[in-house]
């Protein structure tokens, strides 16, 4: 049974079913999930049936596409409803997205925010708003659930541990902490992917999700004012009115996700240089991405396709925009086709006039692993480059280019999906050393200048190329018969030799194997000495403290081992994870500075 064949189950339903199990059945839950995954299923309308055995059926009723109540999962076995099958089915199914928050204002119990100054004392300013006791309790529960995942590791974080995260996420959502709740759900999704052997799973993603969860949960109790608002987050990013906009198309990129969704995202710029996107992504994979590119844009009365909008213009009235620059398509939005602009004409030409180092600093603020979700900004870079040839790397081949200030930047493929044109276009550009192009790419944080290539000016100088959708031909190159040119091996520089990875690998090692894996390392003096010699004393201190905390186990007066200090270990792990991310971003910024 594939969990994609099961309807999504609300987090609180899964948590309730697991909590209702007896201790004996909880021990059998992970085995029951695995066994249930091998059983056949079939769907009839809103009901999905799983054949537990030849005589027993398990049914999941999902009106509206989501199992919203525990009573909607029924089993025909003799032990039902106290059987393990219902909880196993909920744990095997995808986790449903949280329901929208109520339209009414939060209750005083949920927020307990200080009121405005009284009329009798108008000169007294209100103290900054702080989290309510209920919110602090929800943050503590999230912290405890996240620390339990670090203690057990992926291998030990089974259905029971995941249900604790789901319960904490549900409570956080009810207490109006959607950012923390979303982080907890992301951790659960990644845990399930890791335990199922999903090929798209990456340990680094779970490290980031866990650090986001623990960091947000810890800040709930200490944040106030504007910081508290950022920690709370938003259940849904609102679209705010932005009046009339004159937009100029830049390019269109295909979007293909690991979850099987596909579509396109078209980037446009306003007359003031602000960047906006118009997207269309839905289940369908790469095939849908290629098809949607030639469909009309869902914005007002415009008849432009996404490909056409990437090179044309729009005049929009009644525009609505989300904090991350997405254009809304509400009933009040009106849009008509207008003249576009070449990349060398105003206002688009101004995007390429900003020095690369400043563009990278802006992009890092938006791509930081722990950036404010409502911070906005863009991770796109606009560069004028000269192609130098291809460079072989362990993960494949990329292009080497020279941009302003003598910075050598590696241009990598944005998506390896065979149906898209990225890989073939990059191979053809490798046969055009010396070509000068105006490019648009997405910053790839690394200790050397690197970006994924999304669009470029045509090698002939006529028009532009959407590198994921349009296909270059040999005839488009200055020398059609030229073979691919490989640039000489490039030194990685001192940033690439940074021993920061010695701390990073210990942070990542904790996630799959748990605290015990670090506790058995023993002496790490050699590693910390190497880090100190590189001028990173904080990293050395964090590595020492992290490993010492993992190995520390106190005993009582009778010599019995006391429970491990999971909170202390989680705090050291979080500090190490956030530190390595901050240093990596600093190294990336430095690599783009031509003066270093």
Secondary structure, 3 states (H helix, E strand, C coil): CCHHHCCEECHHHHHHHHHCCCHHHHHCHHHHHHHHHCCCEEEECCEEEEECCCCCEEEEECHHHEECCHHHEEECCCCCCCCHHHHHHHHHCCECCCCCCCCCCCCHHHHCCCCCCCHHHCCCCCCCCECCHHHHHHHHHHHHHHHHHHHHHHHHCCHHHHHHHHHHHHHHHHCCCHHHHHHHHHHHHHHHHHHHCCCCCCHHHHHHHHHHHHHHHHHHCCCEHHHHHHHHCCCCCCEEEEEEEEEEEEEEEEEECCCCEEEEEEEEEECCCCEEEEEEEEECHHHHHHHHCCCECCCCCCCCEHHHHCCCEEEEEEEEEECCCEECCCCCCEEEEECCCCCCCCCHHHHHCCCHHHHHHHHHHHHCCCCCCCCCCCCEEEEEEEEEEEEEECCEEEEEEEEHHHEEEEEEECCCCCCCCHHHHHHHHCCCCCCEEEEEEEECCCCCCEEEEEEEECCCCCCEEECCCCCCCHHHCCCCCCCCCECCCCCCHHHHCCCCHHHHHHHHHHHHHCHHHHHCCCCCHHHHHHHHHCCCHHHHHHHHHHHHHHHCCCECCCCCECCCCHHHHHHHHHHHHHHHHHHHHHHHHHHCCCCC
